Amino acid sequence: MQFKHPHLETEFDLLDKRCQVVGYAIGGYCRHNFGIEITVTSVYRQDSPTHGEYCAFDMRIEPDEGEPLFTDAQLIELKNFTSTIKYDLNRPDKPTLYIHPNTSGKGKHGHVQVYPGSKQTVLMG
């Protein structure tokens, strides 16, 4: 796992332990299956109506300029893998990994999250 900025590694270590485990699982899956080292681009640090404190991070999927890091088939495989990690048992339809356009309007990033109200994040299957 790589970090866009050095301080993000320290912030990643402060994430909810469940979110760290999910991040390491995604990182290992991408390295093993695709030969891709994921890059953490941001860590959500503050409590908000959307995210609990230190319960989410973003990873690079497709830079604003240049070639995508993942093929469409790899993204489908990655989403299938992360669909086995339940974000919230009371809302099983909510994904642990969202893939969004970058704020620039070019490229994409992955948003990885765990639900702060859940006592556990469960790996199914």
LUMLO-815834 format. One record per residue (C-alpha): x, y, z. Coordinates in steps of 0.02 Angstrom, whole numbers, padded with zeros to 5 digits, always signed. Layout:
N
XYZ;...
//
This chain:
125
+00000+00000+00000;+00063+00172-00046;+00012+00344+00016;-00005+00500-00092;+00070+00607+00048;+00179+00548+00194;+00057+00610+00328;-00079+00495+00258;+00012+00342+00323;+00001+00410+00501;-00182+00455+00475;-00218+00282+00402;-00149+00207+00563;-00279+00309+00659;-00424+00239+00558;-00553+00129+00642;-00468-00042+00650;-00605-00118+00542;-00570+00010+00406;-00383-00029+00416;-00418-00215+00396;-00530-00182+00245;-00394-00070+00171;-00260-00203+00194;-00377-00336+00122;-00410-00229-00033;-00224-00189-00048;-00175-00372-00037;-00311-00424-00159;-00256-00294-00288;-00072-00338-00268;-00101-00526-00278;-00232-00530-00416;-00188-00379-00524;-00009-00334-00480;-00071-00161-00429;-00012-00071-00272;-00156+00037-00209;-00125+00220-00164;-00220+00301-00020;-00261+00479-00073;-00359+00542+00079;-00421+00491+00251;-00585+00554+00324;-00534+00623+00493;-00683+00717+00561;-00853+00657+00617;-00989+00715+00498;-01169+00670+00458;-01102+00555+00321;-00947+00476+00400;-00892+00437+00575;-00723+00499+00630;-00583+00398+00547;-00705+00276+00464;-00664+00301+00279;-00524+00330+00154;-00504+00358-00032;-00393+00263-00152;-00338+00304-00329;-00431+00211-00468;-00401+00322-00619;-00295+00480-00616;-00359+00645-00688;-00235+00625-00830;-00164+00467-00903;-00212+00285-00907;-00331+00203-00782;-00245+00093-00654;-00380-00041-00665;-00470-00117-00813;-00660-00123-00809;-00650-00311-00779;-00533-00284-00630;-00651-00155-00556;-00796-00277-00570;-00690-00411-00486;-00637-00290-00348;-00817-00236-00318;-00869-00419-00309;-00730-00452-00182;-00779-00303-00074;-00964-00350-00085;-00920-00493+00034;-00870-00364+00166;-01031-00299+00243;-01034-00112+00280;-01183-00124+00398;-01279-00284+00435;-01439-00182+00455;-01415-00108+00279;-01338-00248+00175;-01367-00151+00014;-01239-00017+00064;-01069-00053-00014;-00902-00047+00076;-00821+00017-00086;-00898+00156-00191;-00814+00209-00353;-00841+00395-00390;-00783+00521-00520;-00643+00633-00456;-00693+00810-00408;-00601+00872-00564;-00729+00780-00669;-00591+00673-00744;-00538+00505-00679;-00608+00402-00533;-00569+00358-00354;-00627+00222-00236;-00709+00270-00072;-00687+00136+00061;-00794+00148+00218;-00852+00059+00374;-01008+00104+00470;-00968+00185+00638;-01131+00125+00718;-01097-00057+00680;-01005-00160+00809;-00918-00260+00674;-00882-00266+00490;-00913-00443+00431;-00824-00539+00293;-00955-00651+00213;-00926-00803+00104;
//
